[in-house]
């Protein structure tokens, strides 16, 4: 969950690394650090964002053309100066940055302490650099050789970059279950957790595979070896990405920009895949494996966080329209449960980044068991995209705000297409209904536009409710997962303890929480069960809870008793999540802004979670 | 969700009804009221508990031998005097008490207002009594006839009792989807939502069926008619229940008594069903339908609240041991989703009361679709027990504390037996492992005893954490549902906003909530994934969260970094929930007591939820 940058070449490394770290802050921003080789080894590190590091080194000598840098998301040891990366061993030669978790660090640490090593941080990472130092010292080995041998003794996940004062012409990197790639420039090389740190210098990259160690020098270029010490040829790809797409385009925050992009991103997710004129829905990844889908016994969706919520909507969509039983599982739970899987089952993984460690581990298990695996991913070329048998990208573009918005609606759009396509193949819905849904789906982007026009009204409501420290979100059917997602959004960026529930469950416990200090956000746009949700709202009002309701235009009953009402256009029931989630995203955004939170980089979080 | 009492006989009705209402307060206690026929019609009603009503009528004339009473759980209209039952029409003849929801009350109310009726409350109930009055007036009809015709025009769920000033010898009752039964004494009759109001007078009862109207007079006794006006013979049963079982037995609260009963109730749930000597697990209800279970395609568990959490544990148990795919659904969601069900699927309903309206509605749907339905229920003879094809009682005895404890462990015990029995039949686990689990299961009651001895230590921790307004509960695998249940317990009785999560999901959002004000309750008794949960605890500690951990005796790693640790005996992993939930129950109990909450009757809640 941390960000790694490395550079070796003919230019000054410091500014290239610092700029790269700033671009990687979406991966974590608890602390930052840099190590530069110049005659000796200069290390600077500091708790807080990269900005603090930049300020710190302003007056120091950081000249040199070889270096590594790190922006951290804490796992072991709290985010302070001493736990910041790079970490060093005891003899002052090595500096190392690390993303991931060394699971057997406690055992290794004891052994190293017995050898006389002393430690100055609480991190698992520091153990690794000491281990490399020890192995290097014992055998008088080359850096890359010592790294390779050390990694053979490590359990866990890692992407690392290492430099050695006594080998001033070599940069070493390695990965296992955490992303790392090498950028190949003009007689210069980069290392990054993704390509953004060096995209303005080169678009030619090599993705490291699990277990590979890269040794980079200006003389010999990039050399790759696996853990068994076999040389492996690098596979160079050319990326098609624009660095400008990473900017805020005038919005105050990335999150707001991304909320407003949704009419376009939902359209992008459908582009070329849907046509009401031809009465057609086509997902290329699905067509390839159509037979397996049609004969599927069960579909299991694995995901985490926001993607888990879109998976729940996928369950409603696929069961409702295509009549195939669907189970949605937290990836982390699925992984450790010896799940029941056969070759007639299909596992769908949903992940914005395509690097979510829990989801990847789940997929590897599913693959072992012979299930077909399908990915719904945003990041092109990401680990999950490469691991799956087939899949559909959501094409939402880079999502920088830590709280996912456009990726969520992109995922739901693709799941809707998937359900519709399967329903068509299985003849589980009538042609008329299919055509109605396709036509309505094409109208969604313009209806989202319409909802975005309510922004001022929603901002006003946010001001009214901002001081409550708790919140409940209620919905039924298709809008139950939307309630979960609305609550997660508020949690993530405003630190308000919000929780989602199926509306009817409230009276089985959570209703005890309701009094005049508890705002209750109700989505009541379902046509089915509408009477029931009106009763649920009555129950809240009877206990003096404050109700903020999302209703269809012209709704009368709830409008009369709720404190605030947000009207949205109506649509077919299976498509309501794509509309009803928008006001909840805006509400969370404005509440967080009102509370003075750091919307795009909320505390404790990281954009993509690459540790289990 | 309300409690209804009625009496007609030769004794004074007031004291019998008030005492009956006190016994029914577990069904709701927002307000109470009574109506007595004596020359005229005397009505008294008051917001608050039955105690307030008792005080109010002390100095009034409530003599008379026919009357009805009500203790309310508000659904329409807040809990105040005017919304309390009984409700009257406009001509002063009728008084009516009601449990349930009249869904089409708005339409009926408009029509009645057009006829000149005026209303004095916000309830749906008042509409019903006006409707009866209007029909009675139009046709100059007998009371029971007017009630029957009115009910034909009503949508929703109800149990009602009605008296008429001009018919001083008649008591009328009716039910649809809410429980109601008639007690038959010695030339006297009772009506009740359950038998507790009259158990000391008679044990002979008639359970009303959906759509039946009971007309009771001392001359003709009990007469039953269905909505089509056909006379139906009453089926009289004799109950085997002791009223003393309803008392607190010296504990300060029912909840604490029920927590301490668990070594016995878990044993009761296993009694006669398990023998390690004979290497045997037998559930009679299952044996009857063994073939259908063994050939089952899928098992779908439907439940609400605490029972939903035991269902989730059931999913882990059955999938893990018997390798049959299981899906757990909120009953309310299942009901409105057109679920995929075939005759090869089995639906298991879990409900303490056996009267949970959402669960009943789900079962009716499942039955229509041809699935076999199986009940795991506490209340013998309850609606769900009568509706299912087969089932297993948990035999926990009456549970009075609104927060379910012994019913939860009883449900989990029965689900464990079910999974073991299926695993045996399907040969999905080895004989050795089967035998190990059976032997370990027999040891659970004594291990629960051992945990209960930690009560003082747990009380001390409760004092330390009581002032935090929020809490997170984390667990993995079998202990993930335990985390959900722990959070629900705290919510219900202390009004602290507690939420459960699978431990690994924390970093996908909820970790943003963590700071020094957020206690985090972690259950880390799993052997599998233990390393991972240690990492999760590290992540919390790194952000200054306060960790209270449930660990196995002798655990070292978490014990070193957590603020508080509760040690429990170890057992086989599938059985851990039966142990790990106990300290969480005690913690919730002591926190609520420290906060001065009404533990047995928390605000806004009712023991069994008989409205959807």
Interface residues (C-beta under 8 A of the other chain):
Chain A: X1 X74 X75 X76 X77 X78 X79 X101 X103 X106 X298 X304 X305 X306 X308 X316 X319 X320 X323 X324 X325 X327 X330 X331 X332 X333 X336 X337 X338 X339 X340 X358 X469 X470 X476 X477 X480 X488 X491 X492 X493 X495 X497 X499 X502 X503 X504 X505 X507 X508 X509 X510 X511 X512 X513 X514 X515 X528 X529 X531 X532 X535 X538 X539 X541 X542 X543 X544 X557 X602 X603 X604 X605 X606 X609 X611 X612
Chain B: X1 X74 X75 X76 X77 X78 X79 X101 X103 X106 X298 X304 X305 X306 X308 X316 X319 X320 X323 X324 X325 X327 X330 X331 X332 X333 X336 X337 X338 X339 X340 X358 X469 X470 X476 X477 X480 X488 X491 X492 X493 X495 X497 X499 X502 X503 X504 X505 X507 X508 X509 X510 X511 X512 X513 X514 X515 X528 X529 X531 X532 X535 X538 X539 X541 X542 X543 X544 X557 X602 X603 X604 X605 X606 X609 X611 X612
